[in-house]
């Protein structure tokens, strides 16, 4: 039991390791995939990445569909505010030397997903309000998460969008397939081109986690509806609860 608690504590600890970043990245990529796929079934819009949303805003502006432009801008601003909220929470925790410095955004995301899962079925009948509110809520949570992983991994890991990850996988595969034949035309010869196999494994793991999360989220939403976000919220709580409890205990001892 203690070993499990210590392991969970390392996932959002202030002192980072490549292993902790990797394991947290896999878990959050799965959550992002589930939220993205389940959210699409709920509101027919993906919410974990901004590329399509920015493109739709440009298209709709050119077509004169200004109401849809406003919807897209609301999603973009929500994602931005989510990322900004993570920066505020992390710096708040850092200034106060909290063990939950990186756990606070995850707890915030968990509470938002829990509220969505509990209230979604009751509010879904109000389509005019429910759809844009849901899109903004899910974009906000994805902004929270993406900013957190970016800060933790120093921008080496992304979990809410796969474009960069698929690109990097292609780059590493290209390096792996390069023939490295010395043609004798350069002196001294160029260094060998070699793939970073550890990074390739990480990238493939993130892509696989996002895909598997998407399948689970889509099936879960299809079968169970909005309540499927409750297990995701509980997972995020499980990832973040140990350092939060550590802070509460430390505060109690100071009193």
Order of alpha helices (4+ residues) and beta strands (2+ residues): alpha-alpha-alpha-alpha-alpha-alpha-alpha-alpha-alpha
